[in-house]
Amino acid sequence: MGKSFKYLLITTLLLLIFFLFYYKNKVRFESVKIRKNSITVSDFDMSKRISKDEFYNIKSSKAEYSKDLNKIKMEGCNVVYKNGKNELELNADSCEYVVDKKVILSGNIFGFYNDIKFSTVSDMANCEYGFDNGSGNINGRVVFHQKTNYIKADNVLFFIKTNKIIFIGNVEVNYEVVN
């Protein structure tokens, strides 16, 4: 092999590695404010691909990354997690992203689990969702509704990878069969 062929091969490999990394994790933002141990970003948008058919995306109007805690605190956040055919969308007044591990939402929480819409009754709810195992919980009165049917509960556990939802505490079900 000649020297120029080796350089061409090395350059091609470096470019390939760069593009693979770039398309695996994307972070977009509009403006940045940098301090000693934190960075504040407006219009934050981050995506992470976990596997071929599993990824998550987090958007926020304002995000502050703390280097010491390896956390991002956000205002007005939207989280979308997709695993195969199952999709979870969470929206909240504020949330905290523990990098590559979980997201903790608080305030008024609403969203979708596949085609089922849900929302919390009060703005004092909280939710924790782990990306590693695809499961989470919502604490605070939650209503899941689809057309005229609904299920209300004090707490909800959901497991995206196994497509299960568990309702706990003061469960109320309204189910109508429509012909």
Solvent accessible surface area in square Angstrom, and as a share of the most:
residue,aa,sasa,rsa
1,M,171,0.76
2,G,43,0.42
3,K,157,0.67
4,S,89,0.58
5,F,102,0.42
6,K,101,0.43
7,Y,141,0.54
8,L,114,0.57
9,L,80,0.40
10,I,95,0.48
11,T,70,0.41
12,T,72,0.42
13,L,89,0.44
14,L,112,0.56
15,L,94,0.47
16,L,93,0.46
17,I,107,0.55
18,F,115,0.48
19,F,101,0.42
20,L,117,0.58
21,F,134,0.56
22,Y,103,0.39
23,Y,132,0.50
24,K,99,0.42
25,N,46,0.23
26,K,54,0.23
27,V,79,0.46
28,R,135,0.49
29,F,106,0.44
30,E,131,0.59
31,S,62,0.40
32,V,63,0.36
33,K,124,0.53
34,I,128,0.65
35,R,108,0.39
36,K,186,0.79
37,N,62,0.32
38,S,17,0.11
39,I,62,0.31
40,T,18,0.10
41,V,15,0.09
42,S,37,0.24
43,D,73,0.38
44,F,14,0.06
45,D,28,0.15
46,M,20,0.09
47,S,32,0.21
48,K,43,0.18
49,R,103,0.38
50,I,72,0.36
51,S,52,0.33
52,K,187,0.79
53,D,83,0.43
54,E,15,0.07
55,F,58,0.24
56,Y,3,0.01
57,N,22,0.11
58,I,0,0.00
59,K,96,0.41
60,S,8,0.05
61,S,65,0.42
62,K,89,0.38
63,A,2,0.02
64,E,65,0.29
65,Y,65,0.25
66,S,30,0.19
67,K,136,0.58
68,D,104,0.54
69,L,108,0.54
70,N,70,0.36
71,K,59,0.25
72,I,15,0.08
73,K,118,0.50
74,M,5,0.02
75,E,92,0.41
76,G,42,0.41
77,C,4,0.02
78,N,33,0.17
79,V,2,0.01
80,V,28,0.16
81,Y,1,0.00
82,K,64,0.27
83,N,30,0.15
84,G,28,0.27
85,K,193,0.82
86,N,25,0.13
87,E,64,0.28
88,L,3,0.01
89,E,43,0.19
90,L,1,0.00
91,N,20,0.10
92,A,8,0.06
93,D,77,0.40
94,S,42,0.27
95,C,8,0.05
96,E,37,0.17
97,Y,2,0.01
98,V,22,0.13
99,V,37,0.21
100,D,75,0.39
101,K,127,0.54
102,K,61,0.26
103,V,0,0.00
104,I,53,0.27
105,L,0,0.00
106,S,46,0.29
107,G,12,0.12
108,N,61,0.31
109,I,0,0.00
110,F,94,0.39
111,G,2,0.02
112,F,88,0.36
113,Y,8,0.03
114,N,54,0.28
115,D,102,0.53
116,I,46,0.23
117,K,102,0.43
118,F,2,0.01
119,S,36,0.23
120,T,10,0.06
121,V,97,0.56
122,S,52,0.34
123,D,89,0.46
124,M,162,0.72
125,A,2,0.02
126,N,67,0.34
127,C,1,0.00
128,E,72,0.33
129,Y,0,0.00
130,G,13,0.13
131,F,6,0.03
132,D,112,0.58
133,N,91,0.47
134,G,0,0.00
135,S,18,0.11
136,G,11,0.10
137,N,45,0.23
138,I,0,0.00
139,N,59,0.30
140,G,25,0.24
141,R,67,0.24
142,V,0,0.00
143,V,22,0.12
144,F,9,0.04
145,H,59,0.26
146,Q,74,0.33
147,K,192,0.82
148,T,81,0.47
149,N,36,0.18
150,Y,59,0.23
151,I,50,0.26
152,K,57,0.24
153,A,0,0.00
154,D,39,0.20
155,N,48,0.25
156,V,0,0.00
157,L,52,0.26
158,F,3,0.01
159,F,67,0.28
160,I,0,0.00
161,K,93,0.40
162,T,85,0.49
163,N,83,0.43
164,K,121,0.51
165,I,44,0.22
166,I,79,0.40
167,F,47,0.20
168,I,76,0.39
169,G,33,0.32
170,N,113,0.58
171,V,72,0.41
172,E,74,0.33
173,V,94,0.54
174,N,47,0.24
175,Y,157,0.60
176,E,87,0.39
177,V,118,0.68
178,V,123,0.70
179,N,181,0.93
